[in-house]
Amino acid sequence: MFDFVTLPGGLRLAGERLTHVRSCTVGVWVRVGSMNELPEENGLSHFIEHMVFKGTQNRSARDIAEEMDLAGGQLNAFTSKECTCFYAKVTDDELPLAVDILSDLALRPVFDAGELEKERGVVLEEIAMVEDTPEDLVHDLLSEAQYTGSLSRPILGTADLIRGYGRDALQGYWARHYTPENMVVAIAGNYDWDAFVSLVQRYFTPFAAARGDARAAQAQAFTPGRLAREKDTEQTHICLGFPGVPSDSDDLYALSVLGNALGGGMSSRLFQRIPRPGQCIRKGLSRLSQRRFVAAVPQNAGDLCQRVGHVPEGGCQVPGGSPNLFHGLLALEGAAQGRAQMLQRRQQAGNGLFSTGGRPAEGLDCRPQLLFRLISQPRCRADFIQRIPKLVGQVLHPVSYTHLTLPTSD
């Protein structure tokens, strides 16, 4: 069962009630990520995510950690290209504490200058770790190659920019974006909706500013390109990116099944059909992302990413440069066998997208509410199941050949 309400100031609340559990997860979703940053602001969204844990007007960094630990809860956060999320997982009787602490993090950080210098070093270390982890670095290179605009830039920012940010830069960026109309407070688990609304109204006031960032959304476009970075490592990693779909597209279902068929598990084509004598691919990965940006002229962006890694010993080659690679993976060896495999994949995709028994740690995913600026009933598993009979042909034919087309590039 889902609950929704928009408060008078513009703050949106969303909930999914799961009465068979005695816990709940609360997430504060903020519509700010690396895609909202100007070139000279790259990395600020992620830097702020770190800094809010270093002290608020009501709590020190130690208080934040100890209060949640004493309640037996979990507190964490992440930053993506399109949003920042702070979340707490607690037993249902500790819900007031979770809402209190999360409101402190989102609305009352102090950005202490001494803590900023310490955390700057932590972020610089994270950037260095990405440089030393090819399977992470290759995704940053893919974004740089396939997108124009802010989507091409890394979430963590660059070392040079991080070294230059002072307290004023963080404070100003936070004040522009951490506003009621840019936030969704979501809960998943065992809760009383009226009590939850009252808690949010109590703790999520006042906001530092009444209006959000007035800047126009940055133009984003998917573009052909290629990038390579040579590093002295055991494996070679290759990422291929294809145009995806916006989050409200009906093709989302079919592409989710397609991604699972290609690289969604150990029985996927990238794991099972490519590793054979004479080839040395060790692992594959499929990732589907969907985004929708609302600007003066609506713009959609998203990508379907396929990554393979191999050990280049004995002249082994990765067939990742061929436009026929993924179409070949989708080719059916027999109608019955192919249909059975795709039935398995669509069921796997459905379980991953809509399972109510294994919600992600951050609780109810509110990206659609953030990006569309509306509250709507989430697509339910029953809707997905009703589409199952149509998905096999849809995946194998028009959707795959529409989205898995490699554009030409010099």
PAVEX-371011 format. One record per residue (C-alpha): residue number from 1; z, x, y. Coordinates in nm, 3 decimals. Last residue first. Layout:
(node NUM, (Z, X, Y))
...
***
This chain:
(node 410, (-3.603, 3.552, 0.901))
(node 409, (-3.471, 3.221, 0.779))
(node 408, (-3.605, 2.941, 0.567))
(node 407, (-3.381, 2.650, 0.490))
(node 406, (-3.223, 2.632, 0.143))
(node 405, (-3.227, 2.276, 0.020))
(node 404, (-2.923, 2.155, -0.167))
(node 403, (-2.850, 1.857, 0.059))
(node 402, (-3.158, 1.639, 0.020))
(node 401, (-3.249, 1.759, -0.328))
(node 400, (-2.900, 1.694, -0.460))
(node 399, (-2.867, 1.359, -0.285))
(node 398, (-3.208, 1.227, -0.391))
(node 397, (-3.202, 1.318, -0.763))
(node 396, (-2.916, 1.428, -0.981))
(node 395, (-2.634, 1.290, -0.770))
(node 394, (-2.783, 0.946, -0.712))
(node 393, (-2.892, 0.913, -1.072))
(node 392, (-2.540, 0.973, -1.196))
(node 391, (-2.365, 0.793, -0.909))
(node 390, (-2.488, 0.437, -0.953))
(node 389, (-2.257, 0.327, -1.235))
(node 388, (-1.961, 0.495, -1.059))
(node 387, (-1.978, 0.298, -0.732))
(node 386, (-1.719, 0.039, -0.836))
(node 385, (-1.486, 0.322, -0.938))
(node 384, (-1.498, 0.467, -0.587))
(node 383, (-1.406, 0.135, -0.428))
(node 382, (-1.118, 0.099, -0.676))
(node 381, (-0.998, 0.448, -0.580))
(node 380, (-0.945, 0.338, -0.224))
(node 379, (-1.124, 0.427, 0.093))
(node 378, (-0.853, 0.450, 0.353))
(node 377, (-0.790, 0.134, 0.560))
(node 376, (-0.872, 0.212, 0.919))
(node 375, (-0.689, 0.363, 1.215))
(node 374, (-0.919, 0.504, 1.479))
(node 373, (-0.988, 0.825, 1.670))
(node 372, (-1.269, 0.914, 1.428))
(node 371, (-1.157, 1.275, 1.393))
(node 370, (-0.784, 1.216, 1.382))
(node 369, (-0.788, 0.903, 1.168))
(node 368, (-1.039, 1.062, 0.933))
(node 367, (-0.827, 1.381, 0.908))
(node 366, (-0.517, 1.182, 0.815))
(node 365, (-0.453, 1.307, 0.462))
(node 364, (-0.140, 1.130, 0.339))
(node 363, (0.111, 1.390, 0.227))
(node 362, (0.112, 1.755, 0.333))
(node 361, (0.193, 1.866, -0.021))
(node 360, (-0.118, 1.703, -0.160))
(node 359, (-0.063, 1.370, -0.332))
(node 358, (-0.047, 1.390, -0.707))
(node 357, (0.015, 1.048, -0.857))
(node 356, (-0.202, 0.856, -0.616))
(node 355, (-0.524, 1.023, -0.733))
(node 354, (-0.806, 0.939, -0.492))
(node 353, (-1.014, 1.246, -0.420))
(node 352, (-0.931, 1.467, -0.717))
(node 351, (-0.922, 1.185, -0.972))
(node 350, (-1.251, 1.050, -0.843))
(node 349, (-1.415, 1.391, -0.854))
(node 348, (-1.303, 1.440, -1.214))
(node 347, (-1.438, 1.095, -1.308))
(node 346, (-1.768, 1.180, -1.138))
(node 345, (-1.779, 1.504, -1.331))
(node 344, (-1.716, 1.350, -1.672))
(node 343, (-1.988, 1.088, -1.617))
(node 342, (-2.212, 1.376, -1.508))
(node 341, (-2.153, 1.560, -1.833))
(node 340, (-2.219, 1.251, -2.042))
(node 339, (-2.544, 1.185, -1.856))
(node 338, (-2.661, 1.540, -1.911))
(node 337, (-2.584, 1.528, -2.282))
(node 336, (-2.760, 1.194, -2.329))
(node 335, (-3.068, 1.288, -2.125))
(node 334, (-3.103, 1.634, -2.275))
(node 333, (-3.094, 1.984, -2.130))
(node 332, (-3.057, 1.829, -1.788))
(node 331, (-3.144, 2.034, -1.481))
(node 330, (-2.852, 2.049, -1.240))
(node 329, (-2.799, 2.422, -1.278))
(node 328, (-3.168, 2.476, -1.219))
(node 327, (-3.150, 2.281, -0.895))
(node 326, (-2.860, 2.508, -0.804))
(node 325, (-3.050, 2.830, -0.859))
(node 324, (-3.396, 2.715, -0.747))
(node 323, (-3.357, 2.838, -0.390))
(node 322, (-3.308, 3.186, -0.538))
(node 321, (-3.079, 3.423, -0.357))
(node 320, (-2.784, 3.352, -0.581))
(node 319, (-2.935, 3.495, -0.898))
(node 318, (-2.659, 3.758, -0.913))
(node 317, (-2.796, 4.073, -1.072))
(node 316, (-2.650, 4.303, -1.334))
(node 315, (-2.768, 4.663, -1.293))
(node 314, (-2.526, 4.808, -1.543))
(node 313, (-2.219, 4.706, -1.345))
(node 312, (-2.229, 4.474, -1.045))
(node 311, (-1.902, 4.290, -1.112))
(node 310, (-1.961, 3.930, -1.010))
(node 309, (-1.852, 3.662, -0.768))
(node 308, (-2.004, 3.322, -0.701))
(node 307, (-1.949, 3.086, -0.410))
(node 306, (-2.099, 2.741, -0.345))
(node 305, (-2.039, 2.565, -0.015))
(node 304, (-2.127, 2.208, 0.081))
(node 303, (-2.108, 2.177, 0.456))
(node 302, (-2.019, 1.943, 0.737))
(node 301, (-2.134, 1.846, 1.081))
(node 300, (-2.201, 1.526, 1.270))
(node 299, (-2.274, 1.486, 1.638))
(node 298, (-2.235, 1.177, 1.852))
(node 297, (-2.379, 1.227, 2.203))
(node 296, (-2.111, 1.224, 2.467))
(node 295, (-1.885, 1.369, 2.201))
(node 294, (-1.724, 1.256, 1.877))
(node 293, (-1.726, 1.519, 1.606))
(node 292, (-1.741, 1.429, 1.239))
(node 291, (-1.647, 1.667, 0.966))
(node 290, (-1.694, 1.690, 0.592))
(node 289, (-1.606, 1.979, 0.367))
(node 288, (-1.714, 2.034, 0.008))
(node 287, (-1.611, 2.344, -0.183))
(node 286, (-1.751, 2.470, -0.511))
(node 285, (-1.632, 2.792, -0.667))
(node 284, (-1.773, 3.030, -0.923))
(node 283, (-1.630, 3.308, -1.134))
(node 282, (-1.715, 3.619, -1.331))
(node 281, (-2.088, 3.654, -1.284))
(node 280, (-2.204, 3.945, -1.494))
(node 279, (-2.549, 3.859, -1.620))
(node 278, (-2.737, 4.027, -1.904))
(node 277, (-2.577, 3.820, -2.177))
(node 276, (-2.451, 3.489, -2.037))
(node 275, (-2.232, 3.385, -1.746))
(node 274, (-2.460, 3.142, -1.557))
(node 273, (-2.426, 2.831, -1.771))
(node 272, (-2.051, 2.802, -1.820))
(node 271, (-1.869, 2.899, -1.503))
(node 270, (-2.130, 2.806, -1.245))
(node 269, (-2.225, 2.499, -1.450))
(node 268, (-1.872, 2.359, -1.450))
(node 267, (-1.644, 2.369, -1.755))
(node 266, (-1.395, 2.604, -1.589))
(node 265, (-1.371, 2.378, -1.287))
(node 264, (-1.539, 2.235, -0.980))
(node 263, (-1.832, 2.473, -0.954))
(node 262, (-2.163, 2.294, -0.992))
(node 261, (-2.067, 1.964, -1.153))
(node 260, (-1.761, 1.932, -0.932))
(node 259, (-1.970, 1.985, -0.620))
(node 258, (-2.218, 1.721, -0.735))
(node 257, (-1.941, 1.469, -0.799))
(node 256, (-1.809, 1.527, -0.447))
(node 255, (-2.165, 1.509, -0.315))
(node 254, (-2.206, 1.165, -0.469))
(node 253, (-1.888, 1.029, -0.319))
(node 252, (-1.949, 1.177, 0.026))
(node 251, (-2.301, 1.029, 0.028))
(node 250, (-2.149, 0.704, 0.163))
(node 249, (-2.087, 0.890, 0.489))
(node 248, (-1.758, 0.840, 0.677))
(node 247, (-1.649, 1.205, 0.659))
(node 246, (-1.978, 1.337, 0.792))
(node 245, (-2.216, 1.493, 0.539))
(node 244, (-2.300, 1.843, 0.423))
(node 243, (-2.570, 2.090, 0.516))
(node 242, (-2.581, 2.371, 0.259))
(node 241, (-2.388, 2.696, 0.238))
(node 240, (-2.444, 2.972, -0.016))
(node 239, (-2.167, 3.224, -0.062))
(node 238, (-2.206, 3.555, -0.250))
(node 237, (-1.924, 3.781, -0.360))
(node 236, (-1.962, 4.132, -0.502))
(node 235, (-1.674, 4.261, -0.706))
(node 234, (-1.503, 4.598, -0.751))
(node 233, (-1.455, 4.670, -0.383))
(node 232, (-1.584, 4.929, -0.134))
(node 231, (-1.704, 4.690, 0.132))
(node 230, (-2.050, 4.603, 0.262))
(node 229, (-2.066, 4.299, 0.488))
(node 228, (-2.367, 4.070, 0.475))
(node 227, (-2.486, 3.785, 0.697))
(node 226, (-2.757, 3.525, 0.657))
(node 225, (-2.903, 3.248, 0.868))
(node 224, (-3.026, 2.893, 0.876))
(node 223, (-2.859, 2.663, 1.130))
(node 222, (-2.609, 2.380, 1.117))
(node 221, (-2.530, 2.263, 1.469))
(node 220, (-2.222, 2.212, 1.680))
(node 219, (-2.206, 2.130, 2.050))
(node 218, (-1.859, 2.163, 2.199))
(node 217, (-1.668, 1.846, 2.274))
(node 216, (-1.634, 1.777, 2.644))
(node 215, (-1.317, 1.904, 2.809))
(node 214, (-1.064, 1.642, 2.915))
(node 213, (-0.785, 1.784, 2.701))
(node 212, (-0.528, 1.514, 2.636))
(node 211, (-0.343, 1.280, 2.867))
(node 210, (0.023, 1.186, 2.902))
(node 209, (0.166, 1.536, 2.906))
(node 208, (0.484, 1.699, 2.777))
(node 207, (0.550, 1.404, 2.549))
(node 206, (0.881, 1.220, 2.570))
(node 205, (0.935, 1.102, 2.313))
(node 204, (0.856, 1.158, 1.946))
(node 203, (1.217, 1.138, 1.828))
(node 202, (1.316, 0.776, 1.883))
(node 201, (0.974, 0.614, 1.850))
(node 200, (0.915, 0.812, 1.533))
(node 199, (1.249, 0.703, 1.387))
(node 198, (1.184, 0.339, 1.477))
(node 197, (0.843, 0.348, 1.309))
(node 196, (1.004, 0.493, 0.996))
(node 195, (1.270, 0.222, 0.988))
(node 194, (1.004, -0.048, 1.019))
(node 193, (0.801, 0.111, 0.737))
(node 192, (1.085, 0.152, 0.487))
(node 191, (1.004, 0.459, 0.281))
(node 190, (0.923, 0.589, -0.067))
(node 189, (0.623, 0.823, -0.057))
(node 188, (0.353, 0.914, 0.194))
(node 187, (0.412, 0.945, 0.568))
(node 186, (0.177, 1.014, 0.855))
(node 185, (0.226, 1.097, 1.223))
(node 184, (-0.118, 1.106, 1.386))
(node 183, (-0.173, 1.306, 1.702))
(node 182, (-0.437, 1.368, 1.970))
(node 181, (-0.369, 1.042, 2.156))
(node 180, (-0.003, 1.140, 2.183))
(node 179, (-0.058, 1.488, 2.333))
(node 178, (-0.038, 1.833, 2.178))
(node 177, (-0.380, 1.944, 2.308))
(node 176, (-0.354, 2.040, 2.674))
(node 175, (0.015, 2.138, 2.665))
(node 174, (-0.039, 2.363, 2.361))
(node 173, (-0.328, 2.549, 2.526))
(node 172, (-0.124, 2.607, 2.841))
(node 171, (0.186, 2.727, 2.656))
(node 170, (-0.012, 2.961, 2.431))
(node 169, (-0.202, 3.122, 2.719))
(node 168, (0.111, 3.140, 2.936))
(node 167, (0.307, 3.319, 2.662))
(node 166, (0.058, 3.604, 2.639))
(node 165, (-0.259, 3.650, 2.438))
(node 164, (-0.423, 3.994, 2.449))
(node 163, (-0.341, 4.131, 2.105))
(node 162, (-0.465, 3.808, 1.946))
(node 161, (-0.801, 3.846, 2.122))
(node 160, (-0.858, 4.202, 1.998))
(node 159, (-0.751, 4.117, 1.643))
(node 158, (-0.998, 3.829, 1.619))
(node 157, (-0.920, 3.463, 1.568))
(node 156, (-0.731, 3.325, 1.269))
(node 155, (-0.958, 3.021, 1.231))
(node 154, (-1.272, 3.235, 1.235))
(node 153, (-1.564, 3.146, 1.467))
(node 152, (-1.888, 2.977, 1.362))
(node 151, (-1.741, 2.631, 1.402))
(node 150, (-1.704, 2.704, 1.775))
(node 149, (-2.074, 2.674, 1.847))
(node 148, (-2.358, 2.756, 1.611))
(node 147, (-2.307, 2.731, 1.240))
(node 146, (-2.455, 2.883, 0.924))
(node 145, (-2.411, 3.257, 0.969))
(node 144, (-2.067, 3.266, 1.129))
(node 143, (-1.939, 3.005, 0.885))
(node 142, (-2.076, 3.208, 0.592))
(node 141, (-1.914, 3.525, 0.724))
(node 140, (-1.579, 3.349, 0.741))
(node 139, (-1.632, 3.227, 0.383))
(node 138, (-1.716, 3.580, 0.265))
(node 137, (-1.391, 3.709, 0.412))
(node 136, (-1.181, 3.497, 0.178))
(node 135, (-1.342, 3.615, -0.149))
(node 134, (-1.366, 3.964, 0.002))
(node 133, (-0.991, 4.002, 0.054))
(node 132, (-0.920, 4.320, 0.256))
(node 131, (-1.065, 4.179, 0.579))
(node 130, (-0.863, 3.863, 0.515))
(node 129, (-0.549, 4.075, 0.483))
(node 128, (-0.621, 4.245, 0.816))
(node 127, (-0.635, 3.906, 0.989))
(node 126, (-0.306, 3.809, 0.826))
(node 125, (-0.149, 4.136, 0.945))
(node 124, (-0.263, 4.061, 1.301))
(node 123, (-0.096, 3.720, 1.268))
(node 122, (0.234, 3.879, 1.160))
(node 121, (0.217, 4.138, 1.439))
(node 120, (0.170, 3.866, 1.698))
(node 119, (0.473, 3.697, 1.544))
(node 118, (0.702, 3.978, 1.656))
(node 117, (0.558, 3.986, 2.009))
(node 116, (0.585, 3.609, 2.037))
(node 115, (0.946, 3.616, 1.920))
(node 114, (1.035, 3.832, 2.220))
(node 113, (0.842, 3.611, 2.462))
(node 112, (0.999, 3.287, 2.338))
(node 111, (0.733, 3.021, 2.290))
(node 110, (0.981, 2.736, 2.361))
(node 109, (0.853, 2.471, 2.121))
(node 108, (0.950, 2.111, 2.207))
(node 107, (0.683, 1.856, 2.112))
(node 106, (0.532, 1.956, 1.777))
(node 105, (0.812, 2.164, 1.627))
(node 104, (1.090, 1.943, 1.759))
(node 103, (0.913, 1.629, 1.639))
(node 102, (0.886, 1.785, 1.294))
(node 101, (1.259, 1.863, 1.291))
(node 100, (1.363, 1.508, 1.383))
(node 99, (1.113, 1.339, 1.149))
(node 98, (1.236, 1.549, 0.856))
(node 97, (1.603, 1.490, 0.944))
(node 96, (1.550, 1.113, 0.959))
(node 95, (1.372, 1.120, 0.618))
(node 94, (1.668, 1.280, 0.438))
(node 93, (1.749, 0.966, 0.233))
(node 92, (1.391, 0.959, 0.101))
(node 91, (1.420, 1.303, -0.058))
(node 90, (1.229, 1.558, 0.146))
(node 89, (0.878, 1.703, 0.198))
(node 88, (0.803, 1.825, 0.549))
(node 87, (0.468, 1.869, 0.719))
(node 86, (0.304, 2.034, 1.018))
(node 85, (-0.073, 1.993, 1.038))
(node 84, (-0.331, 2.152, 1.269))
(node 83, (-0.683, 2.012, 1.291))
(node 82, (-1.061, 2.063, 1.286))
(node 81, (-1.122, 2.426, 1.188))
(node 80, (-0.804, 2.439, 0.984))
(node 79, (-0.443, 2.524, 1.065))
(node 78, (-0.156, 2.492, 0.820))
(node 77, (0.212, 2.401, 0.821))
(node 76, (0.530, 2.417, 0.613))
(node 75, (0.872, 2.265, 0.552))
(node 74, (1.023, 2.193, 0.211))
(node 73, (1.344, 1.999, 0.155))
(node 72, (1.670, 2.060, -0.028))
(node 71, (1.866, 1.924, 0.270))
(node 70, (2.037, 2.261, 0.315))
(node 69, (1.693, 2.427, 0.309))
(node 68, (1.565, 2.203, 0.590))
(node 67, (1.865, 2.272, 0.811))
(node 66, (1.861, 2.644, 0.732))
(node 65, (1.497, 2.709, 0.822))
(node 64, (1.496, 2.523, 1.152))
(node 63, (1.837, 2.660, 1.249))
(node 62, (1.720, 3.017, 1.182))
(node 61, (1.419, 2.977, 1.409))
(node 60, (1.650, 2.842, 1.676))
(node 59, (1.683, 2.470, 1.735))
(node 58, (1.699, 2.218, 2.019))
(node 57, (1.453, 2.352, 2.277))
(node 56, (1.244, 2.496, 1.996))
(node 55, (1.237, 2.829, 1.813))
(node 54, (1.022, 3.056, 1.604))
(node 53, (0.866, 2.779, 1.391))
(node 52, (0.655, 2.670, 1.691))
(node 51, (0.509, 3.020, 1.705))
(node 50, (0.314, 3.017, 1.380))
(node 49, (0.119, 2.697, 1.450))
(node 48, (0.069, 2.827, 1.804))
(node 47, (-0.110, 3.136, 1.669))
(node 46, (-0.332, 2.914, 1.451))
(node 45, (-0.450, 2.703, 1.745))
(node 44, (-0.481, 3.013, 1.967))
(node 43, (-0.716, 3.198, 1.730))
(node 42, (-1.026, 3.181, 1.949))
(node 41, (-0.931, 3.104, 2.309))
(node 40, (-1.185, 3.335, 2.482))
(node 39, (-1.468, 3.184, 2.279))
(node 38, (-1.351, 2.832, 2.370))
(node 37, (-1.134, 2.664, 2.111))
(node 36, (-1.164, 2.308, 1.984))
(node 35, (-1.345, 2.413, 1.663))
(node 34, (-1.056, 2.649, 1.585))
(node 33, (-0.822, 2.357, 1.539))
(node 32, (-0.677, 2.070, 1.740))
(node 31, (-0.648, 1.707, 1.645))
(node 30, (-0.280, 1.729, 1.556))
(node 29, (-0.150, 1.591, 1.227))
(node 28, (0.227, 1.556, 1.198))
(node 27, (0.300, 1.512, 0.828))
(node 26, (0.587, 1.341, 0.651))
(node 25, (0.629, 1.368, 0.274))
(node 24, (0.855, 1.128, 0.090))
(node 23, (1.087, 1.139, -0.207))
(node 22, (1.246, 0.891, -0.446))
(node 21, (0.923, 0.798, -0.628))
(node 20, (0.802, 0.472, -0.789))
(node 19, (0.778, 0.295, -0.452))
(node 18, (0.473, 0.487, -0.332))
(node 17, (0.399, 0.351, 0.016))
(node 16, (0.110, 0.508, 0.204))
(node 15, (0.174, 0.546, 0.576))
(node 14, (-0.004, 0.588, 0.907))
(node 13, (0.126, 0.618, 1.261))
(node 12, (-0.086, 0.666, 1.573))
(node 11, (0.042, 0.795, 1.909))
(node 10, (-0.150, 0.627, 2.194))
(node 9, (0.137, 0.571, 2.439))
(node 8, (0.176, 0.206, 2.335))
(node 7, (0.220, 0.295, 1.965))
(node 6, (-0.071, 0.258, 1.722))
(node 5, (0.025, 0.109, 1.385))
(node 4, (-0.078, 0.149, 1.023))
(node 3, (0.067, 0.081, 0.678))
(node 2, (-0.099, 0.133, 0.340))
(node 1, (0.000, 0.000, 0.000))
***
